[in-house]
Amino acid sequence: MTKKNEKIKRHVKEHYAEVAKGTSCCDVSTCCGASSRASYAKMIGYSDEELKGLPDSVTGTVAGCGNPTALADLREGEVILDLGSGGGIDAFLAAKKVGPKGKVIGVDMTEEMIQLAKKNAERMKIENVEFRLGEIENLPVEDRTVDVIISNCVINLSQDKDKVFSEAFRVLRPGGRMLISDMVTQGELPDEIREDPEMWAACVAGALDEKVYLQKIMNAGFEKVEILARNGFMEMVSSLKVRAYKPS
Ligand SMILES: C[S@@+](CC[C@H](N)C(=O)[O-])C[C@H]1O[C@@H](n2cnc3c(N)ncnc32)[C@H](O)[C@@H]1O
């Protein structure tokens, strides 16, 4: 990894450690703008019903750009993997849907986020979730053990998206599906944005052109790659909801 890449990764980690500790410089310095975390969560697609059962320590660190579990059609007994689980909101919503016979694994590279998610699970007495410290480019998960992968505004933060998608493919069982909410661009962002660590942490600089992004998913072996929704965020940048399947 080059010094420049290391600097970006360090900055992203430090930024999300601050979000986890509730000491981020800008209250809603997440993937999209909103006046408070609660309105932010609603703005990106969580329903009142979903939010009302969650403590502030979960809703207060929401940092996604969509609501992937609402699109994943999760079934009882399924094993779910959340890439970049943050404070755990999607893992907890998924845990409810898959029930005690199912299981959710959240993976995140930021120690503070993992600690927060574990505390949140304890506080809510949710037992079918497990949070693992690790990188989505090197998933701490066995081959072909996962039914559904979800991810919410995380893959844009990776500097090796090919590796992320090939790892996702490896851990999914044949016929498994992936539901991603992520930032993409329509065209190439200027270099001064692409090289700015702050813009990386804000889920903008690492966003790829939509066509390139979808091609990377297909290159990893996924099929039936489908855009479920696209919501504009700022000029040239949107939040994309994508579904893809690992062939049976
Ligand atoms: C924008 S936040 C989204 C958190 C969560 N998915 C949500 O919707 O609230 C991005 C999260 O991804 C984690 N992350 C970023 N890059 C990662 C990587 N390469 N591997 C694992 N986790 C990563 C960060 O630590 C942070 O918790």
The ligand as a Tripos MOL2 file, in Angstrom:
@<TRIPOS>MOLECULE
LIG
   27    29     1     0     0
SMALL
NO_CHARGES

@<TRIPOS>ATOM
      1 C1        -20.2310    5.2160    6.4750 C.3       1 LIG1
      2 S1        -19.9900    4.1140    7.8220 S.3       1 LIG1
      3 C2        -21.4030    3.0370    7.6450 C.3       1 LIG1
      4 C3        -21.6730    2.2350    8.8790 C.3       1 LIG1
      5 C4        -22.9390    1.3720    8.8360 C.3       1 LIG1
      6 N1        -22.9520    0.4900    7.6890 N.3       1 LIG1
      7 C5        -24.1910    2.2310    8.8180 C.2       1 LIG1
      8 O1        -24.9540    2.1320    7.8610 O.co2     1 LIG1
      9 O2        -24.3900    2.9950    9.7620 O.co2     1 LIG1
     10 C6        -18.6610    3.1210    7.2310 C.3       1 LIG1
     11 C7        -18.2020    2.0120    8.1820 C.3       1 LIG1
     12 O3        -17.3630    1.1320    7.4440 O.3       1 LIG1
     13 C8        -16.1870    0.8500    8.1520 C.3       1 LIG1
     14 N2        -15.1410    0.5850    7.1440 N.ar      1 LIG1
     15 C9        -14.6410    1.4550    6.2270 C.ar      1 LIG1
     16 N3        -13.7580    0.8450    5.4330 N.ar      1 LIG1
     17 C10       -13.6930   -0.4560    5.8490 C.ar      1 LIG1
     18 C11       -12.9450   -1.5790    5.4260 C.ar      1 LIG1
     19 N4        -12.0900   -1.5060    4.4060 N.pl3     1 LIG1
     20 N5        -13.1280   -2.7550    6.0850 N.ar      1 LIG1
     21 C12       -13.9930   -2.8340    7.1360 C.ar      1 LIG1
     22 N6        -14.7190   -1.7900    7.5820 N.ar      1 LIG1
     23 C13       -14.5720   -0.6130    6.9440 C.ar      1 LIG1
     24 C14       -15.9570    2.0820    9.0100 C.3       1 LIG1
     25 O4        -15.1750    1.7670   10.1460 O.3       1 LIG1
     26 C15       -17.3690    2.4980    9.3600 C.3       1 LIG1
     27 O5        -17.8220    1.8850   10.5400 O.3       1 LIG1
@<TRIPOS>BOND
     1     1     2 1
     2     2     3 1
     3     2    10 1
     4     3     4 1
     5     4     5 1
     6     5     6 1
     7     5     7 1
     8     7     8 2
     9     7     9 1
    10    10    11 1
    11    11    12 1
    12    11    26 1
    13    12    13 1
    14    13    14 1
    15    13    24 1
    16    14    15 ar
    17    14    23 ar
    18    15    16 ar
    19    16    17 ar
    20    17    18 ar
    21    17    23 ar
    22    18    19 1
    23    18    20 ar
    24    20    21 ar
    25    21    22 ar
    26    22    23 ar
    27    24    25 1
    28    24    26 1
    29    26    27 1
@<TRIPOS>SUBSTRUCTURE
     1 LIG1         1 GROUP 0 **** ****
